[in-house]
Amino acid sequence: MTNESLLLIGRNAPNARDVYETHADRLASRAGVGDVHVATYDTEPVRELRETFAEIDGERVYAVPLTAAHTFETTDGVPAALSYVPGEVRYCEPVGRSPAVTDALAQRAADAARAGDDASLVLVGFGSSSRPYQRQTAEYHAARLSDRSEYGEVLTCYLLQNPAVECVRYNTSTRRTVAVPLFLTECEATEEEIPAKLELDRGGIEYADPLGDHARVTDAIHAEVERQRVLATGGDAAASFETELVRNQRPVATDGEGVRQ
């Protein structure tokens, strides 16, 4: 039987480590792996994670990026850092685009404001000027919530692309609004940027918590690991986007401190 490990990878932020460890503790008894590791980085995954990754024991390692959708780091730096893992790496999709996460977003919204025809639910994503992953994830959940919730309308907005967060007040058509940040953990964006752009001090908009340690997020991680296990043990030769990232990304030569030469 193959010796397997689970590796949860996330970016440092206030209270982020506690969130990651909560998911790790739950998965330790559910995922059917020998060990569950948590690895965090600030800005440079290769420089900060390579030594940790080199010490991970396991013939097969399921590596899960703890983010709502792919970012520059998860498509470049993290895959490059994973080349230091001694065993076979099964790089998983980010946990954000999962039906289980739709349930978590609905719960976060309900905790902040009751649903109803007179209320709008707004998903607030980070966005990107060049990559589609953030928008794709937000629109996926918006479509599901529109079909499955009792809110009068479900909209999306972003920090880095249109429709912009600061336009939410002019884009909704109901009496009440609840904004849910599509972020896994608290960070500067959720604690400062989004509240400021929403002008929460004006009233009229309730603001929900990020996904955090919601149990349905743990379910989403577990489901992705199980999917990867089926593909690995079934000998599926089809290369996923994440598989190609790990195959093609390698560390760039540096001066020893993570600075590209």
C-alpha positions, -999 to +999 in steps of 0.1 A: +000+000+000+013+034-010+024+056+019+005+089+015+007+124+031-014+155+028+001+189+025-020+220+030-003+252+016-015+287+024-003+323+025+004+339+059-022+363+072-036+371+107-052+340+122-045+321+090-024+294+106-052+287+131-076+282+102-052+259+083-045+239+115-082+234+121-088+219+087-056+198+092-069+184+125-102+174+110-086+158+079-061+138+100-088+114+110-107+115+076-083+117+047-067+082+051-031+095+050-002+089+072+006+126+080-010+160+075+014+189+071+007+227+070+030+250+052+028+288+050+047+314+031+047+352+029+059+363-005+083+337-020+071+301-019+103+286-033+127+302-009+104+299+021+091+264+015+118+243-002+135+231+030+102+222+046+090+204+014+123+184+011+116+168+045+081+156+038+078+119+040+054+100+018+055+081-015+026+101-027+018+136-014-015+154-020-007+191-021-037+214-016-034+252-021-056+268+005-071+297-016-104+304-032-089+303-067-056+301-083-033+331-078+001+339-093+018+321-064-003+289-068+004+287-106+041+296-104+059+297-071+041+269-052+044+244-081+081+252-084+086+247-046+068+213-049+097+200-070+116+197-037+091+171-024+109+137-026+078+117-034+051+117-061+032+150-059-005+152-067-012+189-069-049+196-062-072+223-074-078+252-050-107+244-026-128+274-036-146+260-066-165+233-049-203+228-042-194+224-005-180+260-006-213+273-020-230+259+012-203+277+033-209+310+016-247+307+020-242+300+057-218+330+061-244+352+044-272+339+066-252+345+097-249+382+087-284+389+073-315+369+067-323+359+032-354+373+014-367+388-018-358+422-004-321+414+000-291+411-023-262+388-017-229+401-031-198+379-034-166+399-032-136+384-049-100+395-053-101+395-090-073+398-115-065+420-145-049+391-164-061+357-151-096+343-151-096+320-121-110+344-095-139+355-117-147+320-127-149+309-091-171+338-080-194+334-110-197+297-103-209+303-068-231+332-077-250+311-102-255+283-077-266+307-050-290+324-074-307+290-080-306+277-045-311+307-021-339+330-013-321+362-020-337+386-045-305+388-064-269+375-063-241+396-077-203+395-079-177+423-075-140+425-073-111+444-058-090+443-090-115+443-119-150+453-128-176+453-115-157+470-087-164+467-050-170+504-046-199+503-071-220+477-051-243+504-036-252+515-072-255+480-087-280+464-062-317+469-066-330+456-033-335+473+001-309+452+020-275+439+010-251+414+025-216+412+012-196+379+016-158+380+010-148+350-012-116+346+008-105+316+028-089+336+057-089+371+071-064+393+055-057+430+047-082+428+019-111+415+040-103+436+071-095+469+055-098+473+018-132+457+012-149+474+042-135+508+031-146+504-005-181+492+006-183+522+030-198+501+057-200+530+081-228+544+059-250+515+068-273+495+046-247+467+039-241+438+062-207+423+060-201+385+065-170+366+077-146+349+052-149+312+047-124+305+075-126+272+093-161+264+081-167+226+082-179+226+046-145+239+035-129+209+052-154+188+032-142+205+000-106+197+007-114+161+015-134+157-017-105+170-038-080+146-021-104+117-027-107+127-064-070+128-068-066+095-050-090+079-075-071+094-104-037+082-090-047+047-081-067+042-113-037+050-134-054+079-151-029+093-176-048+125-184-028+155-172-048+181-153-040+218-153-024+213-118-004+183-129+011+203-158+019+232-134+041+209-113+057+192-143+066+225-160+075+248-131+110+247-117+128+271-094+144+300-111+181+307-104+185+331-075+212+348-055+203+326-025+178+350-010+150+344-035+159+373-058+156+364-095+188+368-115 
